[in-house]
Amino acid sequence: MPSVELDLRRLEPGEAPRPTQLEPVGAADAVVVRGPVPALSAVLAVLLRAGRTAEVPVAWEPGRDKASAALARDLGIGSGDPRDLTLVRDDHGGVLLHHGRIEAAGDGRRSLSRRVGLQAHHDDIRVADGEITRIDVRPDWTAVDTIGVTVMTLPLRPTRQTSGRALQVASDPARIVRDGVAYPRPVTRWTWYADDRVRWRLQP
């Protein structure tokens, strides 16, 4: 199949593309994605399931929101040559490009006023054990196979920041947000990791 172009610029904040919108991706020879970060994440998740992230170049025209601008800057969109990049994935079939969050279950409102009990390890470091406010996870695009983790125990208190390859969490029911899109149900276990066996091809 030739190049597939997806115009997903009308996605609302917190909205992921519908499966029907992504149907052409799995068999494409190349993909052009127009839209916010969740659009690009969803395309890469489809290619990951098809085992084709390394062979299908993906070009991205970012949305106009702040997250898209930040990720576009980190990835050097519009400059340089095609390159193979780290793929940060989770154990529920998703891909993380910009920002992940673990917080108390709910609808996300008043999230700083709620706490969730959990234990979390970042590689071999125990970064949380007890009640916390949230954990933020970001791929480190200046390094290889690396994610940065920030643990907020209480609002307005110092956070704990670590760098490594994998974050593993066991928790009370928690809310997961991947690149601005909430996972559809609370979870009690979650893993984000930079997969050193998998790359994706960016066409900048």
Secondary structure, DSSP 8 states (H G I E B T S, - for coil): ---EEEE-TT--TT----HHHHTTGGG-S-EEEEE-HHHHHHHHHHHHHTT-TTTS-EEEEE-SSHHHHHHHHHHTTTSS--EEEEEEEETTS-EESS-EEEEESSSSTTGGG--EEEEEEETTEEEEEEEESEEEEEE-TTSSS-EEEEEESSTTS--EEEEESEEEEEEEEEEEEETTEE-SS-EEEEEEEEEEEEEEEE--
